[in-house]
Amino acid sequence: MAAANAVSDRVLLWVGDEPLTLRDVIQGARLRGEWADVEMHTREGLACVQRAEQNGDPISEQELTEAASRFRYERGLLAAEDAEAWLGGRGLDAPAWFEGLRRVLLREHWRDELPQTLARFAVGESQVQAQSWSEAVCSGALDRACEELAARAAVFAAVGPGQAWPPREGGALPEQMERVFVGSRQRALTLDALRACLEAHRLGWNRFRGELLELPTESMAREARLRVLEDGEPMESLAAELHLPWQPWEGFAEDLPPELASCLPGALVGELVGPVSLAEGFTLFRLAARVAPDLDDPAVRRRAEDFLWQSTVRGWVEEHVRWEIHV
């Protein structure tokens, strides 16, 4: 991890007068088990590279260029000099970045064959250690680890203003921040707070169960609706005949396309809703069941807890964190 060692003491963010570095990011990721995932993905990517070298590379130059463009666009690195500076701040140059992106693409291409690929192509531990930092940067894992560190630092500052920061030796800092983070989450999720959160999201947290049929044109959708309603054809059979996407669906209203979700509150159980115009084509939805949100429902409670805690942490990050290196 020569690249990581070269930049590990760079300050990522400040909380008050306390600097937190990229080294702190890695220590925190190791503590939470995230760095083990990075190392496994690195091993898989390196095995895939060997497979591509032996059997032919399935990733075209165009695919690699498009992946690089997406990576830059997602991070606002529109100018070449911005991309070079961003990579340099993380210890990478353009060739190392492209190699990392290629490994990510190969791993995705062979995602269903990774165990077999690892069994066929041996990867040494030194290789994994040498490339794991590049993997973290190119896969987005480093960005996520930076955000996790910022969240924990903000909570540490918010719940204990004026308290001394623990020493960095021996991993004391990430361990203490993690304990404070977990304990603060438990204290923040009071029943009253969760009830208020539920009331604010009652419409979006209605749960629906039914079946979806996707169609490319409005005329096809209207014909399919008639065949279902008048001829009694099952939607699944109709989809198979017409080679169209069909799926059973169960989830929260806010997870549906808004155009479809807005049609469901007034629909009756058993009703066929649509055709509804979406960004890509049209859909029919047969409503089989509707369940009002309740905190006794484990899925609803998890969603309320996650939303409430994430909102609380975002506010504390905005209040307490000053970024030195933006992610």
N, C-alpha and C positions, 0 to 999 in steps of 0.2 A: 504494500500500500504506500509506495513512495509518493504518489500524487497526494494522498491524504496527509501524509506526514509533512509535506511541504506547505500545506495550507491549514493544518489542524488548529493552529493557534490564532487564526484570523478571527476577529470578533464578528459574530453573527448578529447579535442584538444586545441592547442594553435594557436593564430593568433598574430604573433609578441610576445609581452610580456603579451598578454591578454588571460587568461584561460577561457574556456567555459566548463561547467559541464553537467552532466546528468540532473540536475534540469533545466538547460537552454533548454535542448532537450524537456523535458515535457512541459515547458511553451510555447515553439514555436509550438509544436504539438497541444496544446490546442488552441492557437491563430488561427491556420490554420484549425481547425475543425477535425484534424486527431485523436485526443485523444477521441473525441466523438465516432468515428468509433470503436476505440479499446474497449471502454466501451460497445458499443452495441454488438460487437463480443464476449466479455466476457460474457455478459448476455445470448446470444444465446448458447454459449458453455456450460455454467452451466445448462441451461435448458435441453440441450441434454444429459448431464451426468445424470440428474434425469430420463430422458426418458429411457436411457440405463439401469439404475439400476432397473427400474420397468419392462421394456419389454424385456430386454436382450441386451447385448453389441454386436453391429455388428462389432466392431474393434477387430481383432485377435491380439495376441501377436506378430505374425510375421509382421503384418502391422505396429504395433507400433515400432518394432525394425527396420524395413526398413525406417520408417520416421525419426527415430533418426539417422540412418546412413546417410541419405541424408542431414539432418540438419548439421551434423558434417563435411561431405565431402564438402558441399557448403562453409563452413567457414574455411576449412583447419585444422580442429580439429581432426587429424588422431589418435593421441595418447590419451589415457584415461586421462592422467594428464593434457594435453592441454585443453580438454573439461571441466574438473573440474575447472581449473583456469579461463577459459572463463566464465563459469556460475557463479563462485564465484565473479568475477569482476562485475557481474550484479545482485548480491544478490540472486541467486538461487542455490539450491542444486539439485542433480540428481532426487530425487523423485518429487520435484516441477516441474522440467523440463518435466519429463515423463507425469505428470498430465496435464501440459499445452499442450503438443503435442497431448495427447488423446483428449482434448477438441477441438483442431483444426481439428483433423480427424473426430470426431463426427459431428462437424458443417458442414464440407464438405460432409459427408455422407448423412446428412438430409438437404442439402442446399435448396431443393425445398419444404421443409415442415417446415421451421423455424418459420413463423408466427403462424402456428398451434401448434408447440411445445412450443413457448413462451406463447401462450394462455392457454395451459394445465398445464404447470409447472412454478410456480411462483419463481422468483429469487429476493432476497432482495438487496437493494442498498448497504448494508454493504458487502454482498458477492461479488458484482461487484467490489467495491473499493478494496477489499482484494486481488482479483485475476487479476485485470487489468494489473498490471506490468508484471506478468507472461505471460499473453496473448500477451503483446507487444513484449516480448523477443521471445516467442515460435512461433509466427506468422510471425516474421520478421518485424513487424511494427516499433519496436525500431530501427533496423538497418536503415530503410528508413528515420525515423525521424532524426537520427544522420547525415545522408548524407544531408538532407535538411538543418539542422543547419550549417553544414560545408559550403554548398553553399552560404547561406546568410552571414555567417561570412566572407567568402572570397570576396564576392562582396562588403561588407561594407568596408573591408580593401583596396580593389583595387580602388574604386571610390572616396574615401576620405582619402588618406594617411595622417597620422598624426592627424586625427580628434579624439577627445575624445570619448571613449566608454560611452554610456549612463548608468546610474545606473541600478542595477537589481531590485531595490525595485518597487513594483507595476507593474511589467511586462514591464517596459520601454525598456529594452534591446531587447526582441523579437519584440516588436512593431516598434521600430526604424529600426531594421535590415530588417523587412518586408517592410517598406515603401521604404527604399533605394533599396531593391531587385526589387520591382515592378517598381519603377521609372527608375532604371538602365536598366531594360529589354526594356522598351519603347524607351529609348534613343539609345540603341545598335542596334535596328532593323530598321536601315535606309534603304531606298529603294535601294541605291547603294549596300549595304552589302547583301541584300536579292537577288538582281540580280546576284551578284557574286556567291552566294551560289547556286542559281538555275543552273547557267552554269556549276558548278562543279559536279552537281548531275543530269544533264539532262537525262542521260540514265536510271538511276534507278528510276526517278520520272515520266517516261512515265506511263500513266494509261491504263490498258487493261480491257476489258470486254469480257466474254465468258463463256464457260462451261467446267468443268473438269470431266473426268471419270477415276477412279483409278482401276487398274487391278493387280492381283498378279503375273502373268507370262508374258513374252514377247510374247509367242505364242497366249495367249488369247488376248493380246493387238493388235496383228497384225490381228487376226480374227475379232475383234471388229472394227478395222479400215476399213477393207474390207466391212463389213456389213453396216457401216455408209456411206462410199463413193460409193459403187457399188449398194447396195440395198436401199439406202436412209433411213435407219432406224434412227429415232431420238435417240440421245445418252441417253436421260432420259428413254425412253422405253426399250432400250437395257440394261441399268443398272438395271431396275426393274426386267426384265426377268432373268438376271444372278445374281441378289442379290449382286450388286456391288455398291460401293460409287460413287454417282454423285452429283454435286452441280453447280449452277450458281456461277460465280466468277467475282468480280470487285475490282480492287485495283491497287497499284503501282507495277512496275516490281520488285523492290527490296524486296517486300513482298512475292514473289513467290520463290520456290526452285531455286537456281541458275542454275541448269541443265535445267530447263524449261524456266526461264527468258532469258537465252542466245539464245534460239531458236526463240524468238518472234520478235526481231527488224526487221528481214527480212521477216516475215510472212505477207501474204496478208489477208485483212479482209475477213472472210468466210472460210479461210483455216483451215484444220484439222492438227494440229501439233502433231507429235509423231508416234509411241510410244517413250516416253522419259524415260530413266532409272533413277529411284530415289533410295533413301536409302532403301525404303520399296516398292518394286514392280515397276510398270510402270504407266504412265499416258498418256491420250489423252486430248488435249486442242483445242476446236473449238474457234477461234478468231472471236468475233463479232464486236469489235470496238477498236480503238486505239486513245488516246488523248495525244497530246504533252503537256508537262508541261508549265503552264503559271501562273504568280503570280495573275492574275485575278480570277483564280480558287481557291475558299476558302480552299479546301483540300490541294492543293499544297502550298498555302501561309502559312497555319498552319504548314505544315511539314518543310518548309524552316525556319520559325520563331523558331520552336522548336529546329531544328538542330543547327542553328546559335547560339541561346542563350545557349543551353547545351554545345556546344563546347567552347564558351567564358567562361562559369562558370567553366568547367573542368580545363581550363588553369589557372584560378585564384586560384582554390583550390590547384593545384599542386604548385603554386608559394607562396601562403600565409599560407596554413594550415599545421600544424605539429600534427599528430595524437598521442595521449597518449594511447587511447584505440582503437584498430583497429576494424572496423566493416566489 
